[in-house]
């Protein structure tokens, strides 16, 4: 059995209390989750050490309503420890909620916090809570970051119970891919706890506190790749079992029984997905051994992401439909209306008397004569109008109708316009749901007339872009609003799913929803033909699924040629 290590995570002594982060706000941005740290809660194992000899000044004594840079108004303090404080604030310039970390400029970790915040801001990956500003001003250092009111902290999600297999699969897939991207840019987290992970209302996971949370507490690690990988394994373990994979209780979760070592999740709780259980062990047991000893441990987020992509995809559970209630026929449908029911109860039912024939009174007779007179008058008037119509039609038949038919024929032919090629004035890559850039240097290959050159997408671990975004594409500029009847797109490498979207706006929309979807298709040569010609200035060729590339073992789209006709 593999030995446990706590190098990756902070184990807080919560003494059975609910984590303070759950009391502060269920869906906040980076920083609030760390309120549960208490004295003596430093991580142990290799690295992860907090400098205990630092002379830490008191946290800034500020109050609600205080403004920073005449812009950020502090609203509520959610964390105050280690000489810094974290606040929920309002950006009065952009009228949105933000989070703010504050510490004195003479704090021993002020310089490292500023450096970490500025490095994290340069990453610009939407899978992380974004750093918006990092400033030293008036003897204060403050870091401003996103505040996500519609997101839920992983701590709160785990409090409701263990995850279904599909949800746990999505968690480890998205978090490992995000951290792999961060490490490629030289950034580590080192405090990747349940309080540092948020799930949005759309099911996307966001990581807060990249580099900044560790810098605020002076946490370092000798092996940051291994530290973050083991932390992801601990999150997966907690999602599968609702137990913390160490002996100490933490983050509202009960630890494992003492003296048992690190036991696999499928031995902690029945019904755990076997592949995900093995994956958690490969990430946690980084000393070269796993529970089954059949697979090598994952020591980096990139290795873990590749292991997730290599396993069979875990599908969501089938929806359960409740059977509709048995249909009850009414008394009328059963044929009993107006008749007494059969059986003993029939003797107690009074016999209904047949109603008298209608309109037998004096008033009824008057009504019958009045209706008859009106019908006769209407019949006479209709006959007269019919005769006039027949006579008029006879006169019209003797007049020539050549002029009228000629005009109708000319109108029909005037609506038909011949198709002709539409020139592409320019093009640019379009990746608003990712990092904002998708191979811009190759964009001119789309319309250079060379079928062997192409514009490629980045490489992904699945055909649907690692389930990180809806798609990527290119925007074609026609120079002015023009008539578009068909767009022919040629692909290399395999069948590709693509949509054609259009807009007659004078500028390119910031999100794909700003375009109107007019056609879609799939294949290697796709003709995107709208139901009727559209008027557009910009066209978005939006790739939604890309083929597997044997060159590097990833999924990648390759567009070799685009032709537009009116």
Number of C-alpha atoms within 10 A of each C-alpha: 14 19 15 18 19 20 25 31 25 22 25 21 19 19 10 12 11 15 24 19 23 21 12 16 17 21 23 28 32 32 25 30 31 25 20 22 21 14 9 9 14 20 19 16 14 15 17 25 17 18 12 9 6 11 11 16 15 15 17 17 9 12 13 13 13 13 17 17 9 10 15 24 22 23 18 15 19 22 22 19 16 19 19 24 25 26 24 27 26 21 18 13 9 9 10 12 21 25 29 29 25 23 28 24 18 13 23 17 19 21 14 17 26 21 15 24 26 19 18 25 19 11 18 15 18 17 22 24 25 25 27 16 15 20 16 16 12 10 11 16 22 24 22 24 26 21 22 19 15 13 21 22 25 23 24 20 17 21 14 9 14 19 19 15 22 15 18 20 22 20 22 25 23 21 26 25 23 22 27 23 17 21 17 10 13 13 19 26 27 31 28 28 24 25 30 25 25 29 19 15 11 8 12 17 27 25 26 29 31 28 24 29 23 22 24 25 20 19 21 21 20 12 17 22 22 21 31 29 31 31 25 28 26 26 28 29 29 25 27 28 24 24 26 22 30 20 19 16 19 26 31 24 21 17 18 18 13 10 7 11 15 22 19 23 27 18 11 15 13 9 13 19 17 12 15 23 22 22 24 29 28 28 28 34 23 22 14 13 18 26 18 13 14 10 14 14 22 27 23 22 29 20 17 27 23 15 15 22 16 11 11 8 12 15 11 12 10 6 6 6 6 6 6 6 6 6 6 7 8 10 11 9 9 8 9 12 11 10 11 15 13 9 7 8 9 12 11 8 11 8 11 9 6 6 6 7 7 7 12 9 9 8 9 11 11 11 12 11 10 10 10 10 12 10 10 10 10 10 11 10 10 10 10 10 10 10 10 10 10 10 10 10 10 10 9 10 9 8 8 8 10 8 8 9 9 10 10 10 10 10 10 9 9 8 8 8 8 7 13 12 13 17 14 17 11 14 19 19 22 25 22 18 18 18 13 13 15 21 14 15 11 15 21 16 19 25 22 13 13 11 16 9 18 22 23 22 23 14 18 22 19 19 19 19 23 17 15 19 14 16 22 27 24 21 19 24 20 20 14 14 16 16 18 24 20 23 21 14 22 20 24 22 16 16 18 25 20 24 19 24 23 23 20 17 14 12 10 19 13 12 11 21 9 13 19 14 17 16 18 19 16 19 15 18 19 20 20 22 19 17 10 10 15 19 16 20 21 27 25 26 25 22 24 20 21 28 21 21 16 10 8 9 11 17 23 27 29 23 27 24 23 22 17 22 17 17
